[in-house]
Amino acid sequence: MITHPAYLVDPWCLRETELNLDVLSQSESVFALANGHVGWRGNLDEGEPHGLPGAYLNGVFEFRPLPYAEAGYGYPESGQSIINVTNGKVIRLLVDDEPFDLRYGKLLRHERVLDFRTGLLHRTAEWTSPSGRTVRVRSTRLVSFAQRAVAAVAYEVEPLDGDVRIVVQSELVTNEALPENGTDPRTAARLKDPLVPEQHAVNGTRMRLLHCTARSGLKIAVSADHVVDGPEKTEISAEAETDGNLVRLTVASPLETGQRLRMEKFVAHGWSAARSVSAVHDQVDAALAGAKSTGWAGLLDEQRGFLDDFWSRADVEVAGDAEIQQAVRFALFHVLQAGARGEARALPAKGLTGPGYDGHCFWDTESFVLPVLTYTAPQAVDQALRWRHSTLPAAQERARQLGLKGAAFPWRTINGDECSAYWPAGTAAFHINADIADAVVRYVSATDDEAFEKEVGLPLLVQTARLWRSLGHHDHHGDFHIDGVTGPDEYSAIADDNVYTNLMAQHNLRAAADAAERHPDVAEALDVDDEETAAWRDAAARMALPYNAELGVHEQDNGYTGHQMWDFAHTREDHYPLMLNFPYFDIYRKQVVKQADLVLAMVVRGHAFTREQKERNFAYYEQLTVRDSSLSACSQAAMAAEVGHMRLAYDYLGEAAMMDLFDLEGNTRDGLHIASLAGTWFALVMGFGGMRDHSSGCLAFSPRLPEQLGRLAFVVQVRGRRLRVEITGTTATYTLLEGEALTIRHCDETLTVPPGVPQSCRVPELTPGPAPEQPPGRAPAHRGAAWSTADLQPASDARDHG
């Protein structure tokens, strides 16, 4: 998208200087606002034209049937789909009785700015109606980080060429018509009128709608109040449609030249599966009262304060590539929006920016998103893992259904129940259990949160360890095997001894045993004894890791390198992604990799491989990886940097960073790829920064920059400290901004960083091996020229639009 001239490159905002209806759906995703609880797509204020209207509440969904051509034991009985809840952002405008609709009349100016520092979406439009009247409209929108249930809009109209009569209609509208669904399996099911009216009310400038879902049994309430400032003759009235799906406040005002009509709209959201109708509407009315008491200016101050704190702990500075600088802040902002106030709810793959993947949570959360939040906004990780813990009973029941012990967490879900209808890529992807355990270990290591480990972490570690011990088996040599699983590469299913899965399970088993020893009382309450922990340690010690000695590479899974190679040379470019153009039967029996699998294992469990093994493995799997998933490029960037292929790492960084801003997969319209956005940080910090935390309690860095970048600086938060890392040329400097002295590893050296005293270290040179090859036509796009000193200067300040 930002390749279009309407999108400017700016380090602290996303700026659109003209309206392009051809990419309206995509712009609604990139301009979305959310806080992890409430999500508003970036639709135009007046609601039309739109690509895909959207207002979401985290956890609000409806069941839908999962039809099977042939039934099977253990198949999920129903699916779950996120639904579009009551839309509170609609503000319609009439100018002398003509609707303000940008498809008619003449649009003289249209600009939108998403400010990453203030969390505000600004819009300015100048429009001449078909009858020749010109007005300027300014709006500012926010979804509050400080007040979880609240979103708000300030909307202002002024005439530019004489007196005019203005009518503004502020609405709450439910069951909006949605466009037809396509055939892409990554899109969401479209449920017609999923909300059943229960209650509607208007009282002065306040209005409320309350609905329920027919099958999932949820109650959803949205209420709004207004502050109107206009000339003396301004009139206000309210009405409700009889079907209970629309309430409207109408403000009419004659405006003379120089006069303005301003409306501040405060919207509160709430839902519950347990509380009564009266309790839910009381909840949103209370949240609304709090927001109105705070006032518009107060909400802006709270938002800026929240983000000032976040950026002080999370900012990443890049010199040499202005697009990457913009992209990484865009990414961090949206990752924060996805999880900041989720508060014991799932973190969906699209966040709350659109309905893609039906609003489901996958392993993406624990493996890509939570690592970023662990070191930048750890309270969000605490809450995301508490949601997993709350679904533990369902995961234990799923394991029993599958004939296993412990807990089998779902491949895709909203409420904790498995809703993947395709079991080879769903149920068989058991690695999600170890991914959750890894997130627990990382969070505890980075925060020293002992209370969390006892209450949440240990139960998750124990039940996932029990799964692995019952799923795997020792052979007659004593080696431990985990058969019939699907690893991260979904183009290889029901395989034996997937290396990623086995290494993660090994980590899970050892971590569970260690945590049980640290907290014997909690372990005893979970019926963990010495015999069980010994069995975990034995399984971990004898974990099978397939290796092809003839080729000198690890096998992605047992026998993988003996499979026939995919015919890349005769696969047309328009036949990617393969899953939409070839039968899985054909894909599964060939050597072709959808997304980094063994390569990801080398990033997250790197101590299990020698440097030479990493180099050979990376080269071998590069020639097979087609990146039909947005999760791949960041992992390949990190490993390419580790083994010294810096140009390749830089190109992969570009792909991860631009996934949505360039709409590389053609489905940004359905919402942002939150894990790929997190992958921008992953590629920069874990790739070029070389940061690793293998649960030793000591962060390690092996930094190096591609020649295209002049400087990289980032901040991470670990165990109550804030550490700033800056890399320029052959020097890395570590500065402790907050907290007591911190011991880290720089390359192969141990370094203690005292508070406020920068420690500079030389970055050793690395001579890479031959450049690896990618499948024909699947190499990442080559990024631009090397950096210059001009790139070190900041661009315009988005705060000018406050």
Secondary structure, DSSP 8 states (H G I E B T S, - for coil): -TTSTTEEEETTEEEE-S--GGGHHHHHHHT-EE-SSEEE----TT--S-SS--EEETT-EEEEE---SS--TT--SEEEEE----B---EEEEETTEE--TTSSEEEEEEEEEETTTTEEEEEEEEE-TTS-EEEEEEEEEE-SSSTTEEEEEEEEEESSS-EEEEEEEEEE-S-------S-TTS----SS-EEEEEEEEETTEEEEEEEESSS--EEEEEEEEEEE--TT-EEEEEE-TTSSEEEEEEEEEE-TT--EEEEEEEEEEEESSS-HHHHHHHHHHHHHHHHHHHHHHHHHHHHHHHHHHHHHH-EEEES-HHHHHHHHHHHHHHHHHHTT--SS---TTTTS--GGGG-B-THIIIIIHHHHHHH-HHHHHHHHHHHHHTHHHHHHHHHHTT-SS----SSBSSSS---S-TTTTTT-THHHHHHHHHHHHHHHHH--HHHIIIIIHHHHHHHHHHHHHH-EE-TTS-EE--SB--S-TTS-SBSS-HHHHHHHHHHHHHHHHHHHH-HHHHHHTT--HHHHHHHHHHHHTB---EETTTTEE-SSTTGGGSEE--GGG--GGG-SGGGTS-HHHHHTEE-BSS-SHHHHHHHTGGGS-HHHHHHHHHHHHTTB---STTHHHHHHHHHHHTT-HHHHHHHHHHHHTTTTTTTTS-GGG---HHHHHHHHIIIIIIIS--B--SSSS-EE-----TT-SEEEEEEEETTEEEEEEEETTEEEEEEEESS-EEEEETTEEEEE-BT--EEEE-------S----STT-S---------GGGGS----GGGG-
